[in-house]
Amino acid sequence: MTLLTIGQLAERAGVATSAIRFYEAEGLLTSTRTAGNQRRYEQSTLRRIAFIRTAQRVGLSLEEIGAALATLPDGRVPTKADWARLSRSWRPRLDEQIARIEQLRDRLDSCIGCGCLSLKTCALSNAGDEMAAYGPGPVLLEPQRRPHGRRPR
């Protein structure tokens, strides 16, 4: 089995060594230690880093990524089927994100998500600037801030 130093892993994965240490601290990666307490990583860690970076690029949180990686088998390199299962599980989440991006694109010329700049009125869905009570910015385009069932601040 080929083991890589943190520098070799960083170079091959295209990330900083600090990112690798961070991912390890977050439980996304594991390493072994040499007698001199230096980190060593299995070559398969390169796939995990690629997976983490790709998942981050499409907007998944480290918590979501960690939960997915926790389902991978211990003691063996994940297979193509393992990776396919993970990507299928995220499809609904990504479809929702795509829908939000399309909504933004379609409304961009007249509004940027209501509540956008605390406009006095919004013909689309913020008549009377009702969204101002939920905070600044594009309230309706940020799912964690949508007013569904939440009280205004």
Buried (B, 14 or more C-beta within 10 A) or exposed (E): EEBBBBEBBBEBBEBEBEBBBBBBEEEBBEBEEEEEEEBBBBBEBBBBBBBBBEBEEEEBEBEBBBEBBEEBEEEEBBEEEBBEBBBEEBEEEBEEBEEBEEEBEEBEEEBBBBBBEEBEEBEEEBEEBBBBEBBEBBBBBBEEBBBEEEEEE
